[in-house]
């Protein structure tokens, strides 16, 4: 295997999170009020180098492996869930765009200071072919970080040419659009992850050069190492896993800090002196630690296969999908325990426990953590599962 299993930059990236941590924590309530990351947090992320953590080295990135990514996203989400989510979205979109855009387009997008990305990779827009590129129109939801992004990397169906309907599924592409050509709709008034600014956005007839477009979902790899050979959903897997682990860990941190001083009304004893609480906290610690170990096992095997040039099987895909949903479910369970144990004090907006509870339950609604992952795993176990187009391997590496 030509690449080390773990990135040599791991310690540097985790140290960068520590530098951002204080800013993100101090401005967490401000980000909630603004419904997007506070400017100070955006500045801290941009100056930290973390936004480049998953992008190809050829474009100024770090090209960190999935196991390192889990730890970094976990650490940032532990500090503040909205900052962790926003980092995850931007860093992984940079990986997707950086690994698959044609050379000319990659030079445009990654010129100057390292860019910040937003965008939904679901084809709810329409791209019409014109000379030299595409005219793009559409409306997309969940544009996390779009208010501070420099580029939106989004997805559309290519309008068919000619009178006859196309045979088979429609052609789909991903496109990089400057933020200035994107209209943001003020829609992000939600229960959880309020600080991520995940507004709807629309694009009204933007001309996108062909060099800033690539096939979706299985664009060929154009640069970088084994990381960019991973199919779309596998490349993104470390992000959701790391985020969920970080929020779960923060919730347990908070209840451990609250327990010695929270006096329960009926027995008039501190929560931290109750044997039942001790037992529940111990179980929660074991559940989260077990989910974390499971994540590193699944993603580690996925990474070993990528480095060896091996294709992912149906069973591999079942495990990759399953681990994202399962880890999120476990994080939601332990966070729910911490929130309930926090008592009436956890209701207040200033309590990190209520924010953890809202944020992890917002994450359970994400497409990466849907319950059908369990069904898919069961079908795979019985030999009944089919390979969905979103799970298709990438075609041979492209040049130019």
Secondary structure, 3 states (H helix, E strand, C coil): CCCCCCCCCHHHHHHHHHHHHHHHHHCHHHHHHHCCCCHHHHHHHHHHCHHHCCCCHHHCCCCCCHHHHHHHHHHHHHHCHHHHHHHHHHHHHHHHHHHHCCHHHHHHHCCCCCCCEECCCCCCEEEEEECCEEEEEEEECCCCCHHHCCEEEEEEEECCCCCCCCCCCCCEEEEEEEHHHCEECCCCCCCCCHHHCCCCEEEEEEEEEHHHEEECCCCCCCCCCHHHHCCHHHHHHHHHHHHHHHHHHHHHHHHHHHHCCCECCCCCCEHHHCHHHHHHHHHHHHHHHHHHHHHHHHHHHHHHHHHCCCCCCHHHHHHHHHHHHHHHHHHHHHHHHHHHHCHHHHHCCCCHHHHHHHHHHHHCCCHHHCCHHHHHHHHHHCCCCCCCHHHCCCCCCCCC
